[in-house]
Amino acid sequence: MASFEQVGSITQLSRPQWQALRDTRYPFLDYDFLAALENTECIGDDSGWIPAYFAAFENQQLIAAMPAFIKEHSYGEYVFDWSWADAYQRNGLAYYPKLLAAIPFTPATGPRLIGDQSLWPDALAAISEYCLTKRLSGWHINFPETNTLAQVKKFKTDNNQASLIRNACQFHWYNRAYQDFDQYLNQFTSRKRKAVRKEREKIAAQGIRMTRLTHEQITPEHVAFFYQCYQITYLRRRSQGYLNQAFFQQLRSTMNSQMMMVLAHKDEQPIAAALCFYDDDNLYGRYWGAIDDFDSLHFEACYYQGIEFCIEQGIGHFDPGTQGEHKISRGFEPMLTHSAHWLVHSQFHDAVDNFLAEERQHILAYQRDAKTLLPFRDGFTLHDSE
């Protein structure tokens, strides 16, 4: 049995050893992405995200690691458990702190353990014991991919308490080897196809020019303008973005090979920007903003430009970010996402189990209803929604 130890910062782990364990280019488990969050103080003691990585070593060599954080709140997670925290409080119990294995501020499905996947049982036993020892209310694993989910479903503690699986729904796009955007639109019904073309025509009619930048094409000035737009989006909601400009500038220096930025110009002046990350198989739409409101610009910058990029690059899957039913009519399919939960308090654990069983039926019904609103012609085969 491998022994996992808790590590208080990713900078205490070897970058070459960490990177060597990654078997995909999933960008949000890149050492440089996680280090940027710490280096620019987007996470840390004052943020309510306290790094608590779990790492296993063999002969001083890192063989497996899990990104985890002690949480003092539930902000920035995109799996909503505020009602659970309220129930704890009403019963005189503390829900926080809790342990979260996830990527901060990133609701993008992916791996949650790098390295030797046979060590999943040891990793889950380690975080369970950590919760008991440190008096945390339990652990949570958000947006795990298929292998992670399968491993977590097998887990049980010595008292036969299994992990709980929660479902939610996002809207994703899949590439069927399209040659161009028009071929993709040809899969739509006539009315829906005309609606998308009309939206795209509005961009040109407003005198807006769209460009996509990657790699070294993205300059510090581009990032500074993007960050202005990013914060405007939050200010309109009377809030502030979780991430600072230093974080994005550091990523431009360390991870620009996996970044794609969409810029919109009007009268040769930038008016909007969207920032995505990508790997060999996936495009992840993450952040967006505009200095003013322009008809249909959000759809163009955040969806249509990403679809065109996937078609050009042969990328099979586009995750444009959480929520947003307006994605359905543009061809983004309702897909189940998952999270896993284990609570120390056995009675609350059972109560949450009952809640999730009922909630799942509502999520599945919502997904079925959303599928009926997709724009595709009869006979179009949808992606496996699990």
CORKANOR-V677785 format. One record per helix or strand of 3 or more residues. SS is the DSSP state (h for helix, s for strand). FROM is the first residue (numbers start at 1). TO is the last residue. If there is no record, write none. Layout:
SS|FROM|TO  SS|FROM|TO
This chain:
s|4|7  h|10|12  h|15|21  h|27|29  h|31|39  h|45|47  s|49|51  s|53|58  s|61|66  s|69|71  h|82|90  s|98|101  h|117|134  s|138|142  h|146|153  s|164|174  h|181|185  h|190|205  s|208|214  h|215|217  h|220|235  h|245|254  h|256|258  s|259|266  s|269|278  s|282|290  h|297|313  s|317|319  h|325|330  s|333|343  h|346|371
